[in-house]
Amino acid sequence: MATQQLTSEESATLLDILKTRFEKNKNRHTGLEWANVQTKLEANPKKMWSLLQMEKTGGEPDVVAFDEKTKEYIFFDCSAESPKERRSICYDHEALEKRKEHKPKDSAINMATEMGIELLTETQYRDLQKLGNFDAKTSSWIQTPTEIRNLGGATFCDFRYNTVFLYHNGADSYYAARGFRGSLRV
C-alpha cells in the first residue's frame, strides 16, 4: 500500500481543488465556512490522503453535511456520474474470488477500504440526490444489507425519471457503467 502521507505540494493542490469546489457548490453545505473545513483537514493528514484518492479516481469529493454530535464534516463523491476510475468492479472480495472467468480488476469494498472511505448507504445516496442529479447515465454500488449479501446479492442505485431507483444484482456482477460513491468523515 502506498504511503498515506501527502507532500506539502499535494496538500496545497488538493486544498485548492476542494476550496474551489466548496465555493462553487454552496447549495451542498449551506451555513458552513471553508476556513473551518480547511482547519479540520489540515489536522487530519490521513483523511487528506483519502480525499486525494477520491479525487484521483474521479469522485470530486465535496462537503455535504456537518455532524453536530461528532463535530465532523461529511464528504461524499459528488461527480455527476459514478467515479470513472471505480467502474467495472464487482461488489466485494468474496464476489471477486467467486468469479472463475472474466474477473473484474477489483471490488467496490476492497477499493473503498484501501482508500479509507465507505460506500454510501441507501439513505446517504438519497440525500446526495437532494443536492443535484447524480448517476443519470451510470449506477453506483451502495452498502448492502447483510441478509441480501448472505444470499449472494448486492444493491446499487441510480437516478432516472427524476427518481432514485434501488436495484439488486449478483454481487459478482460488474458493468462498465457501474462503480461506487464514497463517504468520508473528517
MOPE-V49756 format. One record per backbone hydrogen bond with DSSP energy under -0.5 kcal/mol. NH is the residue of the N-H (numbers start at 1). CO is the residue of the C=O. If there is no record, write none. Layout:
NH	CO
NH	CO
This chain:
11	7
12	8
13	9
14	10
15	11
16	12
17	13
18	14
19	15
20	16
21	17
22	18
23	19
24	20
25	21
26	23
28	25
29	26
32	29
36	33
37	33
38	34
39	35
40	36
41	37
42	38
43	39
44	41
47	44
48	44
49	45
50	46
51	47
52	48
53	49
54	50
55	51
56	52
57	53
58	55
59	54
62	76
64	74
65	74
67	72
68	66
71	67
72	67
74	65
75	73
75	184
76	62
77	182
78	59
78	60
79	59
85	57
86	83
87	84
88	175
88	178
89	178
90	106
91	171
96	92
97	93
98	94
99	95
105	88
108	90
109	91
111	107
112	108
113	109
114	110
115	111
116	112
116	113
117	112
118	183
120	181
125	121
126	122
127	123
128	124
129	125
130	126
130	127
131	128
132	129
134	132
135	80
139	177
140	157
141	179
142	155
143	120
148	145
149	145
150	146
151	147
151	148
152	149
153	148
154	169
156	167
157	140
158	165
159	135
160	158
160	163
163	160
165	158
165	163
167	156
169	154
171	152
173	170
178	175
179	139
181	141
183	118
184	75
186	73
